[in-house]
Amino acid sequence: MSEEQARIREYGAPGIVITWEPGRCQHSTNCVRGLPQVFDNQARPWIDPTGAGVEDIVSTIDRCPSFALGYRTEDGRTRTAPSE
């Protein structure tokens, strides 16, 4: 995995920070199909955390099978990739 793929990118909005680890992404498209107003693989940047509410974002990210997507919420919830 290249250094660029290993880098975790962050996208913040009030109440949430979305994290994305490109090297983990399996392109299941659960995010794009589940919440296209936040996850749009044709846009740059492709993640817009202002496109939906925190609960909808958390629910969609929780369905990411590769753990490429994660989050930190203002109320203390987190989702990160498990240790390898």
mmCIF file of the N, C-alpha and C atoms, coordinates in Angstrom:
data_MODEL
# 
_entry.id   MODEL 
# 
loop_
_atom_site.group_PDB 
_atom_site.id 
_atom_site.type_symbol 
_atom_site.label_atom_id 
_atom_site.label_alt_id 
_atom_site.label_comp_id 
_atom_site.label_asym_id 
_atom_site.label_entity_id 
_atom_site.label_seq_id 
_atom_site.pdbx_PDB_ins_code 
_atom_site.Cartn_x 
_atom_site.Cartn_y 
_atom_site.Cartn_z 
_atom_site.occupancy 
_atom_site.B_iso_or_equiv 
_atom_site.pdbx_formal_charge 
_atom_site.auth_seq_id 
_atom_site.auth_comp_id 
_atom_site.auth_asym_id 
_atom_site.auth_atom_id 
_atom_site.pdbx_PDB_model_num 
ATOM 1   N N  . MET A 1 1  ? 0.854   -1.176 0.000  1.00 0.00 ? 1  MET A N  1 
ATOM 2   C CA . MET A 1 1  ? 0.000   0.000  0.000  1.00 0.00 ? 1  MET A CA 1 
ATOM 3   C C  . MET A 1 1  ? 0.894   1.233  0.000  1.00 0.00 ? 1  MET A C  1 
ATOM 4   N N  . SER A 1 2  ? 0.593   2.160  -0.886 1.00 0.00 ? 2  SER A N  1 
ATOM 5   C CA . SER A 1 2  ? 1.393   3.374  -0.975 1.00 0.00 ? 2  SER A CA 1 
ATOM 6   C C  . SER A 1 2  ? 1.094   4.284  0.219  1.00 0.00 ? 2  SER A C  1 
ATOM 7   N N  . GLU A 1 3  ? 1.990   5.247  0.434  1.00 0.00 ? 3  GLU A N  1 
ATOM 8   C CA . GLU A 1 3  ? 1.786   6.211  1.532  1.00 0.00 ? 3  GLU A CA 1 
ATOM 9   C C  . GLU A 1 3  ? 0.495   6.998  1.319  1.00 0.00 ? 3  GLU A C  1 
ATOM 10  N N  . GLU A 1 4  ? 0.196   7.342  0.066  1.00 0.00 ? 4  GLU A N  1 
ATOM 11  C CA . GLU A 1 4  ? -1.032  8.077  -0.255 1.00 0.00 ? 4  GLU A CA 1 
ATOM 12  C C  . GLU A 1 4  ? -2.264  7.251  0.109  1.00 0.00 ? 4  GLU A C  1 
ATOM 13  N N  . GLN A 1 5  ? -2.245  5.957  -0.182 1.00 0.00 ? 5  GLN A N  1 
ATOM 14  C CA . GLN A 1 5  ? -3.379  5.089  0.148  1.00 0.00 ? 5  GLN A CA 1 
ATOM 15  C C  . GLN A 1 5  ? -3.514  4.895  1.653  1.00 0.00 ? 5  GLN A C  1 
ATOM 16  N N  . ALA A 1 6  ? -2.407  4.913  2.372  1.00 0.00 ? 6  ALA A N  1 
ATOM 17  C CA . ALA A 1 6  ? -2.429  4.682  3.809  1.00 0.00 ? 6  ALA A CA 1 
ATOM 18  C C  . ALA A 1 6  ? -2.919  5.898  4.586  1.00 0.00 ? 6  ALA A C  1 
ATOM 19  N N  . ARG A 1 7  ? -2.840  7.076  3.985  1.00 0.00 ? 7  ARG A N  1 
ATOM 20  C CA . ARG A 1 7  ? -3.218  8.304  4.673  1.00 0.00 ? 7  ARG A CA 1 
ATOM 21  C C  . ARG A 1 7  ? -4.731  8.342  4.904  1.00 0.00 ? 7  ARG A C  1 
ATOM 22  N N  . ILE A 1 8  ? -5.117  8.731  6.106  1.00 0.00 ? 8  ILE A N  1 
ATOM 23  C CA . ILE A 1 8  ? -6.539  8.883  6.440  1.00 0.00 ? 8  ILE A CA 1 
ATOM 24  C C  . ILE A 1 8  ? -6.938  10.320 6.164  1.00 0.00 ? 8  ILE A C  1 
ATOM 25  N N  . ARG A 1 9  ? -7.974  10.484 5.371  1.00 0.00 ? 9  ARG A N  1 
ATOM 26  C CA . ARG A 1 9  ? -8.486  11.819 5.046  1.00 0.00 ? 9  ARG A CA 1 
ATOM 27  C C  . ARG A 1 9  ? -9.678  12.112 5.941  1.00 0.00 ? 9  ARG A C  1 
ATOM 28  N N  . GLU A 1 10 ? -9.849  13.385 6.286  1.00 0.00 ? 10 GLU A N  1 
ATOM 29  C CA . GLU A 1 10 ? -10.938 13.794 7.177  1.00 0.00 ? 10 GLU A CA 1 
ATOM 30  C C  . GLU A 1 10 ? -11.773 14.887 6.533  1.00 0.00 ? 10 GLU A C  1 
ATOM 31  N N  . TYR A 1 11 ? -13.082 14.778 6.743  1.00 0.00 ? 11 TYR A N  1 
ATOM 32  C CA . TYR A 1 11 ? -14.051 15.740 6.223  1.00 0.00 ? 11 TYR A CA 1 
ATOM 33  C C  . TYR A 1 11 ? -14.980 16.103 7.368  1.00 0.00 ? 11 TYR A C  1 
ATOM 34  N N  . GLY A 1 12 ? -14.949 17.368 7.795  1.00 0.00 ? 12 GLY A N  1 
ATOM 35  C CA . GLY A 1 12 ? -15.696 17.767 8.976  1.00 0.00 ? 12 GLY A CA 1 
ATOM 36  C C  . GLY A 1 12 ? -16.892 18.643 8.681  1.00 0.00 ? 12 GLY A C  1 
ATOM 37  N N  . ALA A 1 13 ? -17.876 18.538 9.551  1.00 0.00 ? 13 ALA A N  1 
ATOM 38  C CA . ALA A 1 13 ? -19.074 19.377 9.547  1.00 0.00 ? 13 ALA A CA 1 
ATOM 39  C C  . ALA A 1 13 ? -19.543 19.464 10.992 1.00 0.00 ? 13 ALA A C  1 
ATOM 40  N N  . PRO A 1 14 ? -20.427 20.398 11.295 1.00 0.00 ? 14 PRO A N  1 
ATOM 41  C CA . PRO A 1 14 ? -20.922 20.476 12.676 1.00 0.00 ? 14 PRO A CA 1 
ATOM 42  C C  . PRO A 1 14 ? -21.465 19.119 13.146 1.00 0.00 ? 14 PRO A C  1 
ATOM 43  N N  . GLY A 1 15 ? -20.915 18.632 14.236 1.00 0.00 ? 15 GLY A N  1 
ATOM 44  C CA . GLY A 1 15 ? -21.387 17.390 14.840 1.00 0.00 ? 15 GLY A CA 1 
ATOM 45  C C  . GLY A 1 15 ? -20.673 16.131 14.426 1.00 0.00 ? 15 GLY A C  1 
ATOM 46  N N  . ILE A 1 16 ? -19.868 16.178 13.334 1.00 0.00 ? 16 ILE A N  1 
ATOM 47  C CA . ILE A 1 16 ? -19.240 14.947 12.853 1.00 0.00 ? 16 ILE A CA 1 
ATOM 48  C C  . ILE A 1 16 ? -17.979 15.228 12.048 1.00 0.00 ? 16 ILE A C  1 
ATOM 49  N N  . VAL A 1 17 ? -17.040 14.303 12.142 1.00 0.00 ? 17 VAL A N  1 
ATOM 50  C CA . VAL A 1 17 ? -15.884 14.246 11.246 1.00 0.00 ? 17 VAL A CA 1 
ATOM 51  C C  . VAL A 1 17 ? -15.941 12.874 10.598 1.00 0.00 ? 17 VAL A C  1 
ATOM 52  N N  . ILE A 1 18 ? -15.990 12.859 9.270  1.00 0.00 ? 18 ILE A N  1 
ATOM 53  C CA . ILE A 1 18 ? -15.962 11.607 8.517  1.00 0.00 ? 18 ILE A CA 1 
ATOM 54  C C  . ILE A 1 18 ? -14.515 11.328 8.157  1.00 0.00 ? 18 ILE A C  1 
ATOM 55  N N  . THR A 1 19 ? -14.075 10.087 8.365  1.00 0.00 ? 19 THR A N  1 
ATOM 56  C CA . THR A 1 19 ? -12.723 9.693  7.969  1.00 0.00 ? 19 THR A CA 1 
ATOM 57  C C  . THR A 1 19 ? -12.817 8.706  6.811  1.00 0.00 ? 19 THR A C  1 
ATOM 58  N N  . TRP A 1 20 ? -11.812 8.759  5.948  1.00 0.00 ? 20 TRP A N  1 
ATOM 59  C CA . TRP A 1 20 ? -11.749 7.843  4.813  1.00 0.00 ? 20 TRP A CA 1 
ATOM 60  C C  . TRP A 1 20 ? -10.322 7.371  4.624  1.00 0.00 ? 20 TRP A C  1 
ATOM 61  N N  . GLU A 1 21 ? -10.165 6.048  4.574  1.00 0.00 ? 21 GLU A N  1 
ATOM 62  C CA . GLU A 1 21 ? -8.875  5.403  4.368  1.00 0.00 ? 21 GLU A CA 1 
ATOM 63  C C  . GLU A 1 21 ? -8.890  4.763  2.986  1.00 0.00 ? 21 GLU A C  1 
ATOM 64  N N  . PRO A 1 22 ? -8.379  5.450  1.967  1.00 0.00 ? 22 PRO A N  1 
ATOM 65  C CA . PRO A 1 22 ? -8.474  4.937  0.597  1.00 0.00 ? 22 PRO A CA 1 
ATOM 66  C C  . PRO A 1 22 ? -7.938  3.519  0.412  1.00 0.00 ? 22 PRO A C  1 
ATOM 67  N N  . GLY A 1 23 ? -6.880  3.161  1.101  1.00 0.00 ? 23 GLY A N  1 
ATOM 68  C CA . GLY A 1 23 ? -6.283  1.835  0.935  1.00 0.00 ? 23 GLY A CA 1 
ATOM 69  C C  . GLY A 1 23 ? -7.166  0.697  1.410  1.00 0.00 ? 23 GLY A C  1 
ATOM 70  N N  . ARG A 1 24 ? -8.152  0.977  2.243  1.00 0.00 ? 24 ARG A N  1 
ATOM 71  C CA . ARG A 1 24 ? -9.067  -0.047 2.721  1.00 0.00 ? 24 ARG A CA 1 
ATOM 72  C C  . ARG A 1 24 ? -10.302 -0.210 1.834  1.00 0.00 ? 24 ARG A C  1 
ATOM 73  N N  . CYS A 1 25 ? -10.583 0.787  1.018  1.00 0.00 ? 25 CYS A N  1 
ATOM 74  C CA . CYS A 1 25 ? -11.844 0.828  0.278  1.00 0.00 ? 25 CYS A CA 1 
ATOM 75  C C  . CYS A 1 25 ? -11.966 -0.352 -0.687 1.00 0.00 ? 25 CYS A C  1 
ATOM 76  N N  . GLN A 1 26 ? -13.093 -1.060 -0.608 1.00 0.00 ? 26 GLN A N  1 
ATOM 77  C CA . GLN A 1 26 ? -13.386 -2.194 -1.494 1.00 0.00 ? 26 GLN A CA 1 
ATOM 78  C C  . GLN A 1 26 ? -14.425 -1.821 -2.550 1.00 0.00 ? 26 GLN A C  1 
ATOM 79  N N  . HIS A 1 27 ? -14.825 -0.561 -2.576 1.00 0.00 ? 27 HIS A N  1 
ATOM 80  C CA . HIS A 1 27 ? -15.774 -0.050 -3.561 1.00 0.00 ? 27 HIS A CA 1 
ATOM 81  C C  . HIS A 1 27 ? -17.083 -0.835 -3.582 1.00 0.00 ? 27 HIS A C  1 
ATOM 82  N N  . SER A 1 28 ? -17.619 -1.098 -2.401 1.00 0.00 ? 28 SER A N  1 
ATOM 83  C CA . SER A 1 28 ? -18.910 -1.785 -2.308 1.00 0.00 ? 28 SER A CA 1 
ATOM 84  C C  . SER A 1 28 ? -20.053 -0.877 -2.745 1.00 0.00 ? 28 SER A C  1 
ATOM 85  N N  . THR A 1 29 ? -19.843 0.408  -2.762 1.00 0.00 ? 29 THR A N  1 
ATOM 86  C CA . THR A 1 29 ? -20.793 1.474  -3.102 1.00 0.00 ? 29 THR A CA 1 
ATOM 87  C C  . THR A 1 29 ? -21.973 1.572  -2.133 1.00 0.00 ? 29 THR A C  1 
ATOM 88  N N  . ASN A 1 30 ? -21.884 0.929  -0.978 1.00 0.00 ? 30 ASN A N  1 
ATOM 89  C CA . ASN A 1 30 ? -22.945 1.087  0.031  1.00 0.00 ? 30 ASN A CA 1 
ATOM 90  C C  . ASN A 1 30 ? -23.125 2.551  0.395  1.00 0.00 ? 30 ASN A C  1 
ATOM 91  N N  . CYS A 1 31 ? -22.039 3.285  0.486  1.00 0.00 ? 31 CYS A N  1 
ATOM 92  C CA . CYS A 1 31 ? -22.113 4.701  0.867  1.00 0.00 ? 31 CYS A CA 1 
ATOM 93  C C  . CYS A 1 31 ? -22.771 5.529  -0.227 1.00 0.00 ? 31 CYS A C  1 
ATOM 94  N N  . VAL A 1 32 ? -22.335 5.338  -1.462 1.00 0.00 ? 32 VAL A N  1 
ATOM 95  C CA . VAL A 1 32 ? -22.854 6.120  -2.582 1.00 0.00 ? 32 VAL A CA 1 
ATOM 96  C C  . VAL A 1 32 ? -24.338 5.830  -2.805 1.00 0.00 ? 32 VAL A C  1 
ATOM 97  N N  . ARG A 1 33 ? -24.718 4.571  -2.731 1.00 0.00 ? 33 ARG A N  1 
ATOM 98  C CA . ARG A 1 33 ? -26.129 4.210  -2.903 1.00 0.00 ? 33 ARG A CA 1 
ATOM 99  C C  . ARG A 1 33 ? -26.961 4.610  -1.695 1.00 0.00 ? 33 ARG A C  1 
ATOM 100 N N  . GLY A 1 34 ? -26.351 4.549  -0.515 1.00 0.00 ? 34 GLY A N  1 
ATOM 101 C CA . GLY A 1 34 ? -27.094 4.820  0.713  1.00 0.00 ? 34 GLY A CA 1 
ATOM 102 C C  . GLY A 1 34 ? -27.311 6.292  1.010  1.00 0.00 ? 34 GLY A C  1 
ATOM 103 N N  . LEU A 1 35 ? -26.361 7.141  0.632  1.00 0.00 ? 35 LEU A N  1 
ATOM 104 C CA . LEU A 1 35 ? -26.453 8.566  0.964  1.00 0.00 ? 35 LEU A CA 1 
ATOM 105 C C  . LEU A 1 35 ? -25.718 9.378  -0.107 1.00 0.00 ? 35 LEU A C  1 
ATOM 106 N N  . PRO A 1 36 ? -26.279 9.418  -1.332 1.00 0.00 ? 36 PRO A N  1 
ATOM 107 C CA . PRO A 1 36 ? -25.578 10.076 -2.434 1.00 0.00 ? 36 PRO A CA 1 
ATOM 108 C C  . PRO A 1 36 ? -25.373 11.578 -2.253 1.00 0.00 ? 36 PRO A C  1 
ATOM 109 N N  . GLN A 1 37 ? -26.139 12.207 -1.380 1.00 0.00 ? 37 GLN A N  1 
ATOM 110 C CA . GLN A 1 37 ? -25.938 13.638 -1.148 1.00 0.00 ? 37 GLN A CA 1 
ATOM 111 C C  . GLN A 1 37 ? -24.694 13.904 -0.301 1.00 0.00 ? 37 GLN A C  1 
ATOM 112 N N  . VAL A 1 38 ? -24.143 12.875 0.314  1.00 0.00 ? 38 VAL A N  1 
ATOM 113 C CA . VAL A 1 38 ? -22.894 12.986 1.081  1.00 0.00 ? 38 VAL A CA 1 
ATOM 114 C C  . VAL A 1 38 ? -21.740 12.327 0.333  1.00 0.00 ? 38 VAL A C  1 
ATOM 115 N N  . PHE A 1 39 ? -21.982 11.153 -0.232 1.00 0.00 ? 39 PHE A N  1 
ATOM 116 C CA . PHE A 1 39 ? -20.940 10.372 -0.897 1.00 0.00 ? 39 PHE A CA 1 
ATOM 117 C C  . PHE A 1 39 ? -21.200 10.350 -2.402 1.00 0.00 ? 39 PHE A C  1 
ATOM 118 N N  . ASP A 1 40 ? -20.439 11.136 -3.155 1.00 0.00 ? 40 ASP A N  1 
ATOM 119 C CA . ASP A 1 40 ? -20.616 11.254 -4.597 1.00 0.00 ? 40 ASP A CA 1 
ATOM 120 C C  . ASP A 1 40 ? -19.265 11.032 -5.258 1.00 0.00 ? 40 ASP A C  1 
ATOM 121 N N  . ASN A 1 41 ? -19.069 9.832  -5.792 1.00 0.00 ? 41 ASN A N  1 
ATOM 122 C CA . ASN A 1 41 ? -17.751 9.494  -6.332 1.00 0.00 ? 41 ASN A CA 1 
ATOM 123 C C  . ASN A 1 41 ? -17.420 10.243 -7.630 1.00 0.00 ? 41 ASN A C  1 
ATOM 124 N N  . GLN A 1 42 ? -18.333 11.058 -8.140 1.00 0.00 ? 42 GLN A N  1 
ATOM 125 C CA . GLN A 1 42 ? -18.052 11.889 -9.315 1.00 0.00 ? 42 GLN A CA 1 
ATOM 126 C C  . GLN A 1 42 ? -17.602 13.301 -8.914 1.00 0.00 ? 42 GLN A C  1 
ATOM 127 N N  . ALA A 1 43 ? -17.813 13.683 -7.652 1.00 0.00 ? 43 ALA A N  1 
ATOM 128 C CA . ALA A 1 43 ? -17.469 15.033 -7.168 1.00 0.00 ? 43 ALA A CA 1 
ATOM 129 C C  . ALA A 1 43 ? -16.078 15.033 -6.536 1.00 0.00 ? 43 ALA A C  1 
ATOM 130 N N  . ARG A 1 44 ? -15.487 16.193 -6.427 1.00 0.00 ? 44 ARG A N  1 
ATOM 131 C CA . ARG A 1 44 ? -14.225 16.376 -5.710 1.00 0.00 ? 44 ARG A CA 1 
ATOM 132 C C  . ARG A 1 44 ? -14.367 17.563 -4.787 1.00 0.00 ? 44 ARG A C  1 
ATOM 133 N N  . PRO A 1 45 ? -14.194 17.423 -3.503 1.00 0.00 ? 45 PRO A N  1 
ATOM 134 C CA . PRO A 1 45 ? -13.993 16.140 -2.838 1.00 0.00 ? 45 PRO A CA 1 
ATOM 135 C C  . PRO A 1 45 ? -15.261 15.294 -2.917 1.00 0.00 ? 45 PRO A C  1 
ATOM 136 N N  . TRP A 1 46 ? -15.096 13.999 -2.832 1.00 0.00 ? 46 TRP A N  1 
ATOM 137 C CA . TRP A 1 46 ? -16.232 13.093 -3.036 1.00 0.00 ? 46 TRP A CA 1 
ATOM 138 C C  . TRP A 1 46 ? -17.096 12.927 -1.784 1.00 0.00 ? 46 TRP A C  1 
ATOM 139 N N  . ILE A 1 47 ? -16.635 13.443 -0.646 1.00 0.00 ? 47 ILE A N  1 
ATOM 140 C CA . ILE A 1 47 ? -17.406 13.383 0.598  1.00 0.00 ? 47 ILE A CA 1 
ATOM 141 C C  . ILE A 1 47 ? -17.788 14.800 1.011  1.00 0.00 ? 47 ILE A C  1 
ATOM 142 N N  . ASP A 1 48 ? -19.094 15.027 1.192  1.00 0.00 ? 48 ASP A N  1 
ATOM 143 C CA . ASP A 1 48 ? -19.608 16.311 1.666  1.00 0.00 ? 48 ASP A CA 1 
ATOM 144 C C  . ASP A 1 48 ? -20.385 16.068 2.956  1.00 0.00 ? 48 ASP A C  1 
ATOM 145 N N  . PRO A 1 49 ? -19.732 16.242 4.112  1.00 0.00 ? 49 PRO A N  1 
ATOM 146 C CA . PRO A 1 49 ? -20.384 15.930 5.380  1.00 0.00 ? 49 PRO A CA 1 
ATOM 147 C C  . PRO A 1 49 ? -21.545 16.857 5.730  1.00 0.00 ? 49 PRO A C  1 
ATOM 148 N N  . THR A 1 50 ? -21.733 17.927 4.956  1.00 0.00 ? 50 THR A N  1 
ATOM 149 C CA . THR A 1 50 ? -22.862 18.825 5.202  1.00 0.00 ? 50 THR A CA 1 
ATOM 150 C C  . THR A 1 50 ? -24.114 18.377 4.452  1.00 0.00 ? 50 THR A C  1 
ATOM 151 N N  . GLY A 1 51 ? -24.019 17.308 3.681  1.00 0.00 ? 51 GLY A N  1 
ATOM 152 C CA . GLY A 1 51 ? -25.127 16.869 2.832  1.00 0.00 ? 51 GLY A CA 1 
ATOM 153 C C  . GLY A 1 51 ? -26.251 16.142 3.543  1.00 0.00 ? 51 GLY A C  1 
ATOM 154 N N  . ALA A 1 52 ? -26.061 15.773 4.801  1.00 0.00 ? 52 ALA A N  1 
ATOM 155 C CA . ALA A 1 52 ? -27.105 15.056 5.548  1.00 0.00 ? 52 ALA A CA 1 
ATOM 156 C C  . ALA A 1 52 ? -26.837 15.224 7.037  1.00 0.00 ? 52 ALA A C  1 
ATOM 157 N N  . GLY A 1 53 ? -27.776 14.803 7.837  1.00 0.00 ? 53 GLY A N  1 
ATOM 158 C CA . GLY A 1 53 ? -27.632 14.870 9.282  1.00 0.00 ? 53 GLY A CA 1 
ATOM 159 C C  . GLY A 1 53 ? -26.708 13.800 9.828  1.00 0.00 ? 53 GLY A C  1 
ATOM 160 N N  . VAL A 1 54 ? -26.240 14.031 11.017 1.00 0.00 ? 54 VAL A N  1 
ATOM 161 C CA . VAL A 1 54 ? -25.288 13.123 11.662 1.00 0.00 ? 54 VAL A CA 1 
ATOM 162 C C  . VAL A 1 54 ? -25.838 11.700 11.740 1.00 0.00 ? 54 VAL A C  1 
ATOM 163 N N  . GLU A 1 55 ? -27.086 11.519 12.132 1.00 0.00 ? 55 GLU A N  1 
ATOM 164 C CA . GLU A 1 55 ? -27.630 10.160 12.293 1.00 0.00 ? 55 GLU A CA 1 
ATOM 165 C C  . GLU A 1 55 ? -27.659 9.401  10.974 1.00 0.00 ? 55 GLU A C  1 
ATOM 166 N N  . ASP A 1 56 ? -28.028 10.076 9.881  1.00 0.00 ? 56 ASP A N  1 
ATOM 167 C CA . ASP A 1 56 ? -28.043 9.412  8.579  1.00 0.00 ? 56 ASP A CA 1 
ATOM 168 C C  . ASP A 1 56 ? -26.630 9.040  8.142  1.00 0.00 ? 56 ASP A C  1 
ATOM 169 N N  . ILE A 1 57 ? -25.679 9.917  8.392  1.00 0.00 ? 57 ILE A N  1 
ATOM 170 C CA . ILE A 1 57 ? -24.289 9.635  8.038  1.00 0.00 ? 57 ILE A CA 1 
ATOM 171 C C  . ILE A 1 57 ? -23.762 8.442  8.836  1.00 0.00 ? 57 ILE A C  1 
ATOM 172 N N  . VAL A 1 58 ? -23.984 8.453  10.147 1.00 0.00 ? 58 VAL A N  1 
ATOM 173 C CA . VAL A 1 58 ? -23.530 7.349  11.002 1.00 0.00 ? 58 VAL A CA 1 
ATOM 174 C C  . VAL A 1 58 ? -24.142 6.030  10.538 1.00 0.00 ? 58 VAL A C  1 
ATOM 175 N N  . SER A 1 59 ? -25.422 6.018  10.267 1.00 0.00 ? 59 SER A N  1 
ATOM 176 C CA . SER A 1 59 ? -26.107 4.803  9.835  1.00 0.00 ? 59 SER A CA 1 
ATOM 177 C C  . SER A 1 59 ? -25.524 4.273  8.524  1.00 0.00 ? 59 SER A C  1 
ATOM 178 N N  . THR A 1 60 ? -25.231 5.161  7.601  1.00 0.00 ? 60 THR A N  1 
ATOM 179 C CA . THR A 1 60 ? -24.666 4.747  6.318  1.00 0.00 ? 60 THR A CA 1 
ATOM 180 C C  . THR A 1 60 ? -23.245 4.238  6.482  1.00 0.00 ? 60 THR A C  1 
ATOM 181 N N  . ILE A 1 61 ? -22.414 4.951  7.222  1.00 0.00 ? 61 ILE A N  1 
ATOM 182 C CA . ILE A 1 61 ? -21.029 4.524  7.429  1.00 0.00 ? 61 ILE A CA 1 
ATOM 183 C C  . ILE A 1 61 ? -20.967 3.193  8.173  1.00 0.00 ? 61 ILE A C  1 
ATOM 184 N N  . ASP A 1 62 ? -21.881 2.954  9.080  1.00 0.00 ? 62 ASP A N  1 
ATOM 185 C CA . ASP A 1 62 ? -21.893 1.689  9.811  1.00 0.00 ? 62 ASP A CA 1 
ATOM 186 C C  . ASP A 1 62 ? -22.103 0.484  8.886  1.00 0.00 ? 62 ASP A C  1 
ATOM 187 N N  . ARG A 1 63 ? -22.545 0.708  7.668  1.00 0.00 ? 63 ARG A N  1 
ATOM 188 C CA . ARG A 1 63 ? -22.745 -0.377 6.692  1.00 0.00 ? 63 ARG A CA 1 
ATOM 189 C C  . ARG A 1 63 ? -21.530 -0.567 5.777  1.00 0.00 ? 63 ARG A C  1 
ATOM 190 N N  . CYS A 1 64 ? -20.457 0.190  5.998  1.00 0.00 ? 64 CYS A N  1 
ATOM 191 C CA . CYS A 1 64 ? -19.252 0.057  5.174  1.00 0.00 ? 64 CYS A CA 1 
ATOM 192 C C  . CYS A 1 64 ? -18.519 -1.231 5.573  1.00 0.00 ? 64 CYS A C  1 
ATOM 193 N N  . PRO A 1 65 ? -18.465 -2.231 4.678  1.00 0.00 ? 65 PRO A N  1 
ATOM 194 C CA . PRO A 1 65 ? -17.884 -3.522 5.062  1.00 0.00 ? 65 PRO A CA 1 
ATOM 195 C C  . PRO A 1 65 ? -16.370 -3.507 5.235  1.00 0.00 ? 65 PRO A C  1 
ATOM 196 N N  . SER A 1 66 ? -15.688 -2.566 4.610  1.00 0.00 ? 66 SER A N  1 
ATOM 197 C CA . SER A 1 66 ? -14.223 -2.558 4.649  1.00 0.00 ? 66 SER A CA 1 
ATOM 198 C C  . SER A 1 66 ? -13.651 -1.690 5.764  1.00 0.00 ? 66 SER A C  1 
ATOM 199 N N  . PHE A 1 67 ? -14.508 -0.925 6.434  1.00 0.00 ? 67 PHE A N  1 
ATOM 200 C CA . PHE A 1 67 ? -14.082 0.052  7.439  1.00 0.00 ? 67 PHE A CA 1 
ATOM 201 C C  . PHE A 1 67 ? -13.219 1.148  6.824  1.00 0.00 ? 67 PHE A C  1 
ATOM 202 N N  . ALA A 1 68 ? -13.332 1.358  5.508  1.00 0.00 ? 68 ALA A N  1 
ATOM 203 C CA . ALA A 1 68 ? -12.626 2.474  4.875  1.00 0.00 ? 68 ALA A CA 1 
ATOM 204 C C  . ALA A 1 68 ? -13.195 3.796  5.372  1.00 0.00 ? 68 ALA A C  1 
ATOM 205 N N  . LEU A 1 69 ? -14.484 3.814  5.678  1.00 0.00 ? 69 LEU A N  1 
ATOM 206 C CA . LEU A 1 69 ? -15.137 5.000  6.224  1.00 0.00 ? 69 LEU A CA 1 
ATOM 207 C C  . LEU A 1 69 ? -15.291 4.860  7.727  1.00 0.00 ? 69 LEU A C  1 
ATOM 208 N N  . GLY A 1 70 ? -15.082 5.947  8.411  1.00 0.00 ? 70 GLY A N  1 
ATOM 209 C CA . GLY A 1 70 ? -15.278 5.989  9.861  1.00 0.00 ? 70 GLY A CA 1 
ATOM 210 C C  . GLY A 1 70 ? -15.803 7.356  10.252 1.00 0.00 ? 70 GLY A C  1 
ATOM 211 N N  . TYR A 1 71 ? -15.958 7.567  11.540 1.00 0.00 ? 71 TYR A N  1 
ATOM 212 C CA . TYR A 1 71 ? -16.447 8.863  12.006 1.00 0.00 ? 71 TYR A CA 1 
ATOM 213 C C  . TYR A 1 71 ? -16.089 9.104  13.456 1.00 0.00 ? 71 TYR A C  1 
ATOM 214 N N  . ARG A 1 72 ? -16.146 10.376 13.821 1.00 0.00 ? 72 ARG A N  1 
ATOM 215 C CA . ARG A 1 72 ? -16.099 10.841 15.204 1.00 0.00 ? 72 ARG A CA 1 
ATOM 216 C C  . ARG A 1 72 ? -17.248 11.836 15.335 1.00 0.00 ? 72 ARG A C  1 
ATOM 217 N N  . THR A 1 73 ? -18.135 11.602 16.279 1.00 0.00 ? 73 THR A N  1 
ATOM 218 C CA . THR A 1 73 ? -19.254 12.524 16.446 1.00 0.00 ? 73 THR A CA 1 
ATOM 219 C C  . THR A 1 73 ? -19.024 13.403 17.669 1.00 0.00 ? 73 THR A C  1 
ATOM 220 N N  . GLU A 1 74 ? -19.708 14.525 17.661 1.00 0.00 ? 74 GLU A N  1 
ATOM 221 C CA . GLU A 1 74 ? -19.601 15.485 18.758 1.00 0.00 ? 74 GLU A CA 1 
ATOM 222 C C  . GLU A 1 74 ? -20.024 14.866 20.089 1.00 0.00 ? 74 GLU A C  1 
ATOM 223 N N  . ASP A 1 75 ? -20.946 13.886 20.038 1.00 0.00 ? 75 ASP A N  1 
ATOM 224 C CA . ASP A 1 75 ? -21.419 13.259 21.272 1.00 0.00 ? 75 ASP A CA 1 
ATOM 225 C C  . ASP A 1 75 ? -20.571 12.048 21.684 1.00 0.00 ? 75 ASP A C  1 
ATOM 226 N N  . GLY A 1 76 ? -19.427 11.840 21.031 1.00 0.00 ? 76 GLY A N  1 
ATOM 227 C CA . GLY A 1 76 ? -18.462 10.843 21.480 1.00 0.00 ? 76 GLY A CA 1 
ATOM 228 C C  . GLY A 1 76 ? -18.494 9.497  20.770 1.00 0.00 ? 76 GLY A C  1 
ATOM 229 N N  . ARG A 1 77 ? -19.374 9.288  19.815 1.00 0.00 ? 77 ARG A N  1 
ATOM 230 C CA . ARG A 1 77 ? -19.375 8.016  19.088 1.00 0.00 ? 77 ARG A CA 1 
ATOM 231 C C  . ARG A 1 77 ? -18.232 7.999  18.073 1.00 0.00 ? 77 ARG A C  1 
ATOM 232 N N  . THR A 1 78 ? -17.654 6.827  17.868 1.00 0.00 ? 78 THR A N  1 
ATOM 233 C CA . THR A 1 78 ? -16.584 6.681  16.886 1.00 0.00 ? 78 THR A CA 1 
ATOM 234 C C  . THR A 1 78 ? -16.742 5.367  16.153 1.00 0.00 ? 78 THR A C  1 
ATOM 235 N N  . ARG A 1 79 ? -16.195 5.330  14.962 1.00 0.00 ? 79 ARG A N  1 
ATOM 236 C CA . ARG A 1 79 ? -16.055 4.091  14.221 1.00 0.00 ? 79 ARG A CA 1 
ATOM 237 C C  . ARG A 1 79 ? -14.707 4.158  13.534 1.00 0.00 ? 79 ARG A C  1 
ATOM 238 N N  . THR A 1 80 ? -13.862 3.217  13.846 1.00 0.00 ? 80 THR A N  1 
ATOM 239 C CA . THR A 1 80 ? -12.545 3.130  13.235 1.00 0.00 ? 80 THR A CA 1 
ATOM 240 C C  . THR A 1 80 ? -12.318 1.693  12.784 1.00 0.00 ? 80 THR A C  1 
ATOM 241 N N  . ALA A 1 81 ? -11.355 1.517  11.918 1.00 0.00 ? 81 ALA A N  1 
ATOM 242 C CA . ALA A 1 81 ? -11.033 0.182  11.433 1.00 0.00 ? 81 ALA A CA 1 
ATOM 243 C C  . ALA A 1 81 ? -10.453 -0.652 12.570 1.00 0.00 ? 81 ALA A C  1 
ATOM 244 N N  . PRO A 1 82 ? -10.794 -1.935 12.585 1.00 0.00 ? 82 PRO A N  1 
ATOM 245 C CA . PRO A 1 82 ? -10.197 -2.817 13.598 1.00 0.00 ? 82 PRO A CA 1 
ATOM 246 C C  . PRO A 1 82 ? -8.715  -2.968 13.364 1.00 0.00 ? 82 PRO A C  1 
ATOM 247 N N  . SER A 1 83 ? -7.991  -3.276 14.392 1.00 0.00 ? 83 SER A N  1 
ATOM 248 C CA . SER A 1 83 ? -6.549  -3.522 14.257 1.00 0.00 ? 83 SER A CA 1 
ATOM 249 C C  . SER A 1 83 ? -6.330  -4.742 13.388 1.00 0.00 ? 83 SER A C  1 
ATOM 250 N N  . GLU A 1 84 ? -5.293  -4.665 12.587 1.00 0.00 ? 84 GLU A N  1 
ATOM 251 C CA . GLU A 1 84 ? -5.002  -5.797 11.690 1.00 0.00 ? 84 GLU A CA 1 
ATOM 252 C C  . GLU A 1 84 ? -4.168  -6.828 12.382 1.00 0.00 ? 84 GLU A C  1 
# 
